[in-house]
Amino acid sequence: MSNAVSPSQEELGEHIEQPLETKGGGRITYSFSDKDKIIHKDYTDAPWLTRKVLHLPEAMLGLAVGIASMSTLYNNSYKHLDLYDDDTAEIVALTFASIGIVMIAVYGIKVILCWDKVANCFYCPTDSAVFPLIGMAFMTFGAGCQPYSPTLAQGMWYFGLLSYAALLGNFLYRNRYCNPYYMSWNDIRDTTVPLLMIPFVGIELGTVSSVTIDVTWDQQENKPDFVGEFCFFAGVVGAIIIMPPTMARLFFGAPLSDASMPTIFIMMAPKYLMLAAWLTNYPTNATGPHEMVAHALFVCGGWSYCYTHYKVAQRALSLPGYYLPFAFSFASFTFPIDAVAIALMKYYGATGWDWSKKLATFVFGEANLVLALVVCRFLLELYRNLTTQAPTICEGDQEDAKGKTYEIQPGGSAHGGSNPKLDLQHDLI
């Protein structure tokens, strides 16, 4: 299915094309012209700030969304759990949303100063899945600043939606060969990781956050308008596409590495985001004609919640010390648990069952605890990275510059050996 080439350092970045055998017997042409992407740069004499931001992991985008999503979480906790007054909820929501956007801005400094470093992720079929998180952060920020500036809120939400669409397009382009025509089912299964669910179902967050700023709700008809329903059903289609290979990978494929294991929590997001989006679109009918859909999503979400916690606990208990070592990929636990809590609050608001309120309160506490622990450990590890000597060549590329053999993968990337990016052993951890 693939051929191997050994580009010399002089050839890197030049237009190189290699024919590929497809599963169907045909041939396609894979091009290095967009450098999919082997970029090398010496940072030995780079300015101090450049050498420091080089250490910022792409996982901070996930943490930024996890923090920004707390704004939607606190807005819903005020409406459904009555934990505090309206003014307090608005202040807390704006604070979390602002912190998330500041983190995106900090990462933007890395994009400006170390674009070649970011490009290695941007062009990678796997790592490019994290960039739609930027659009998701802007959509949640729009919801958080609604009480203070409705115009800014709507502008940020639409900017986030457009950013998400553009970055989703980049992700799909990088994975243009990852389909049954070019790859066997086993290959698709073994190259699928939970991280890939982000661009497929993240658009559901658009529906959940948009109702706060009235951009997807038809006030005259008292029903969701086209944008709200489109975001919901687009997420449903994405879930139908990505869930089968992801489930097959977890049940039958190669196990995730210890550092990548926390990304399994992303599995909670699709069901609960769909539940939250469904109850956002049809809040008054949740116990009427749409009751069965809400209950079905709740049951499926409950299964994913229990399964992901069980698998992580099982892996932790199998390791020395009975705990999972911290990795930056733990940031992928923050925004899914926010989605769980938001969905359960909306579910309680629709059903009014006391046990669902207790469950929502419990997960609300878990979301706050998880965020606090992950932020503290994230900052500690980031501090350790920033106080160490910066690498002189982009991480992971030093061996590549010496003429390592590259295998042209049908998934759309060039990796050496056993594909070290398969389990996110890149900037995500």
N, C-alpha and C positions, 0 to 999 in steps of 0.2 A: 504493500500500500504506500510505501514511502521510499525515497531515495536519500542518499546522504551526500553532502558536499562538505568540503573543508575550505572555507574562505580564508584567504590570507588577510593580514591586517590592512594591506593596501586596498583590498577589494571591499572591505567593509564600507557600507553606505553606497556602493555603486549599484547600478541596475543589473541584477543577476536574476535569471529566470531558470527554473528547473521544472521539467515535466513530472507530473505525478500520475501514477496508476490509480484509477478509481476502482471502487468495489464493483462497479458495473462493467469494467473492462475498458472504459474510455480513458482519456488523458486530459488533465487540466494543467494549467501553467501557474505555478506559484512564483510570486515576484518578491524580491528583496528591495524593490525600488522605494517602498515606504518604510524600509528598515524595520522589519517586524521582530525585533529591532535590536541590533547589536551595537550599542553606542558606548564609546569609551571616552573618558575625559580624566585628565590628571588634575586633582584638586590640591596638590601639594602647596602651591603658592596662591591658592584662592583666598579671598578675604575671609576674615574671621566668621562673619555672619553666614557666608556661603557654606563654609565647612561645618557649621553647626546645624543649619537647616537640612543638610544632607542626611542627617540621622532621623529626621521626622518620618515615621512609618505611615504608609497608606491607611493603616488601621485607625488612625486618628479621625479619618472621615466617618467611620462607623461610630466612634465614640461621640463625635460632634452631633450626629443624628440622634444618638441615644440621649444626649443631654437636651437637644432641642425638642425632642419628642416629649420630654417631661412637661413642656408648656401645655401641650394638648392633654396630657394626663392630668395635670392639676386643674385645668379648666373643667374636665369631665368629673373629677372627684368632687369639685364644688357643687356641680349640678346634681350628682347622683348620690354622693355619700354624705354631704352636708358636714364636712370636717372643719370648715372655716368659712369666713364671709367672702363675699364677691370681690371686694377690694384686695384682700390678701391673695386670693387666687390669681387675680390679674397681675399683681406685682411679681409673684413667684413665677408665673408663666412667662412674663416678659424677660425676667432675669435668666431663666434657663434658655430661652430662645436666643437671647443676645450672646450668651456664652458659646452656644453652638455655632453661631455665625462668626464670632471672633476666632474660633478654632479653624473654621473654613478659611478665614482671611490669613491666618498664620500659615496654613498649608499653601495658600496662594503665593506666599513669599518663596517657598520651595519651588513652586511651578515656575516662577520668574527667574530665580537665580540658578536653579538646577534642572532646567527643562529636559536636558538629555537624560537625567536620572529618572524623572517622572515619565518620560516617553517610553522607557523600557517597560513600564507597567501599562501605560496607555495603549500600547500596541500589542500587549500580551492578551491572548484570548481569555485567560483566567483572571489575571489581575485587573483587566479593564472593567470587570464586574463591579468594582468598588466605586467607580467614579459617578454613577447615577446617584449615589448617596448625597452628592453635592446639591442636586436639584431637590432631593427630599428634605434637606436641611433648610433650604430657602422657603419651601412650602410651609414647614412647621413654624419658621420664624414669622411668616406672614400671619399665621393664626395667633401667635403670641403677642404681636404688636397691634392687633385689631382695635382694642379699646382706646388706644392712644392716637393712632393715625390710620383710619380706614383706607385712605388712598394708598399709603405706603404698604399696608397689609395686602391689598389686592395686587399691587405692583410686584411685591416680593413673591406672592403665590404664583402669579402667571410667569414671572421670571424663573421660578423654580420648576414649574411644569415644562417650560420650553427647554431649560437646561437638562432636565431629566430626559426629555425626548431626544435631544441631540446626543447625549452620552449613551443612551440606550442604542441609538443608531450606530455609534462607534463600536459598542460591544457586539452587536449583531454582525457588523461587518467583519470584525476580527474572528468571529466564529462562523463565517460563511461556509466553511467546509465541514462543520460539525453537524451533519445531518445524515439520515439513512442512505442517501445516494452515494456519498463519498466514504462513509465509515460503516463498519458493521455495528450491530447492537452492542456487542461486548466492548468494542472500542469506545463507543459513546458512553456506556455505563462507567467504564474505568477512568474516563477523563472528566467525569462530572463530579463536582464537589458542591457542598451546600451553599458556598459563596455565590454560585451562579443563580440562585433564586432571587437575589437582590434586584437585578434589573428587570426580571420578569414580573414580579408582583409588587415592587415598590410603588407603582403608580396608585395602588389602593390607598396609600397614605394621602394622596391628593384629595380623594373623596372625604376621608376622615377629617382632615384639617380644613377643608374648604368651607364646610357648613358654618364654621365660626365666622367667616367673613362674607357669607352669603354670595359666593361666586358660582355655586353649582345648585342653587335652590330657586325654583320658580315661585316667587312670593304670591303671584296672582292665582296660579293653579294649585299652590301648596303641594308641590311635588318636585322631585329632582329634575333639573333640566338636562339637556343633552350632555354637557360636560361631566356632570356628576355620574350619570349612568354610563358614559363612555369610559371613565376612569375605572369604574367598578368592573365592567365586563371585560375591559382590556386586561385587568389583573387576573380575572378568572381564566381567560384564554392563556395567559402566561403561565399560570399555575398548572393548567392541563398539560402544557408542553414540558415544563421542567420537572414536575413532581415524579413521573414514572422513572426516568433515568436516575434521579437523585435517590429515590427509594430503592431502586435496584442496586445502586452503588453501596448503600448502607447495609442492605441485607445480604447481597451476594458478591459484591465486588471487594477490592482490596481495602483493608481497614485504613481509616484516617490516621495520620501520625499524631503523637501526643500533643504537639504544638498546634495542630489543626483541629483537634477534637472540639474545642469550644465553638467552632463555626457550625456545629451541628444544631446549636440553639436557633439558628436562622430558620430551621424547619418549623418552628412555632409561628413564625410571622405570616405565612400565606393564609392559613385557616383563620387566624384571629383578625388579621387585617380585612379579610373578606367579610367576617362576621361584623366587625366594626363598621365597614363601609356599607354593608347591607342594612344595618340598623340606623345608619346615618341617612341613607336614601329613603327608607321606609319606616320611620320611627313610630308613626301612629298605627301602622298596620302589622307591627311585629307579632301581635297576638291574634291577628286575623288571618287573611289569606296567605301571608308570608310566614306564618308561625313555623311551619315544618322546615323551611329553609334555614331559619335562624337556629332552630334546635339541632338540625343536622350539622351545621357549621360549628355549633358549640360542642357537640360530641366529637367531631373530627379534631377540633382544636384541643380538647381535653386529652385525646389520645396522643397528639404530638407533644403536648406539654409533659405528660408522664414519660413518654418514650425518650425524649431528649434528656431529661433529668436522670433517667435510669441509665442510659448509655454512658453519660459523663461520669456518673457515680461508679458504674461498673469499671470503667477504665481507671479511674482514680484508685479504687481499691485493689486493682491488680498491679499497681506500681509500688516501689519501695517508699515507705513513709505514708502510703495510703492517701496521697493527694496528687493533683494534677499540677505540674509546675506552671508558673505564670508565663503567659506569652501575650503579645500584643493582640492576638486573635480573640482574647477574652472580650475585646470591645464589641464583638459580634453577639454578645449576650445582652447588651444594654437595650438596643432598640427593639429586639423581639419581645423582651419581657415588658417593655412599655406598651407594645401593641396588645399583649395579652391582657394587661390591666385595663386599658382603654375599652377593649371589646367586652370584658366582663362587667364593667360599669354600665355600658350601654345595654348589655343583656339584662342586668338588674333593673335598669330604668324601663325596659320593655316588658319584663315579666312581673316585677314587683315581688319576687320570691325572696324570703328572708335569707335562705341559705346561699342564694346567689350574691346577696349583699355581703355576707361574711366572706365568701370566696373572693369577691372583688377587693374587699378590704385587705385580705391576706396577701394577694398578689400585688396590690398597691404598695404594701410594706416591703415585699420582696424586691420590687422594682427600685425603690429608694435605697435599699440595702445593697443591692447588686451594683447600682451606679456609684455609690460611695466607695465601695471596696475596689471596683475596677478603676475608678479615677485615681485613688490614692496609689494603687500599685502601678498604674500606667505612668503616672508622673514620676514615681520613684525609678522605674526602669528607663524612662526617657532621660531623667537627670543623669543616670549612670552612663547612658549612651553619649550624652552631650559633653560629659566631662572626660571621655576617653578620646584618644587621638583619632581624628577623622581619617577615613580611608583615602588613599590617593587616587584610586580608580573606583568607579561605581561598583558597589557590592555585587559579587557574583559574576563580574565580567572579566576579572583579571586572568582567569584561565582561558576564557574565550579569546582574549587578545593574543594568546600564544599559539593560536591555530587549532583550537579544539574542534573535533568533528561535530558537525551539526546535522541533526536529522530533521528533515522537513516533515512536520507532522500534519496530517489531514485537518487537524483542528485549527490550523492557521498560524502556528508559531514555529520558531526555530529553537530547539533546545538541544543540549548535549546529553549524551548518555541516557539516563533513565528518567529524563524529564523532571528536573528538580522542582519545577513550579506546579507539578500535578497536585500536591497537597499543600499548596500555599507556602512552601519554604522559600519565601521571597521577602518582600517588605511587610507582608501582612502579619508576620510573627516576629 
